């Protein structure tokens, strides 16, 4: 093998590993429910849609959590009015 071929192979492997790393980071972010476009500087419709979806999911989770807390607290006796003792069984 010539020196030029070795350099081309090293550069090619570097490019391939960089692309694989970017793809891996993208799927890691989507699995963790993070905004996949948070690192992007451009303002595009996909980024806005992703941010709106994440906000809507967070609002839904908070609403469900507050409904569960409310339904649990309505079944507690009057003595358990302290917020630290409110637990649903």
N, C-alpha and C positions, 0 to 999 in steps of 0.2 A: 504494500500500500504506500502510496505517495503521501507526502505531508499535506498537500492540498486536499486530498480525499479525506484525510483524518479531520481536518478543520471543517470541511463541509458536513461531515457526519456529526461532529460535535455541535455545530450551529443548528443543524436539523433537529437533533435530539433536544436541544434547548428550546426551540420553538414549539415542538410537540409537547414537551412537559409543561410549558407555559399555558398552552391552550387547555390541556387536561386540568391544570390547576384552576383556571377560570371556570371551567364547566363544573368542577367539584364544588367550588365556592358557591356557584349559583344554586345547585341542588341542596347544599347545606343550608343556605338562607331560606329557601322555600320550605324545607322540612321543619325549620324552626319558626315558621310563620313570620319571618322578617320580611321587610320590603325588599324585593329583589333589585329594585332600582335605586336604593338609597345611596350607593356609591357613584351614581351617574350624575354628571354635571348638567346635562341637557334637560330641558323641560319638555317632556313629551306627554301625549295622552296616556300611554301605558303606565307611566310613573304616577300620574294623577289618579288613574283608576285603581292601581295597587294601593295607594295611600288611602283612598276612600273605602276600599274593601276592608283594610285593616282597622280603620276607625269604626266602621259599622260592626265588625266582628267583636271589637272590644266593648262597644256600647251594648251589644247583645249579651255578652258574658257578664257585664256589670249588672244589667237589668235582671238576668236570671239569678245572679247571686243575691241581689237585694230581695227578690221575690222569695227565695228559699229562706233567707234570714227572717223575713216578715212572717212567712207561714210557720216557721219554727217558733218564733216568739209568741205567736198567738196561742200556742198549745201549752205554754209554760204557766205554772201557777203564779199567783201574784207576788209571792215571796221572791221569785227569781227575776227581779227587775234590773239587776246589775248586768251591764253589757258583757262582763267577763264570764258570767255564769250561763249565758244563753247558748245552749247547745241543743241541737235537735237529735233525739234518739230514734 
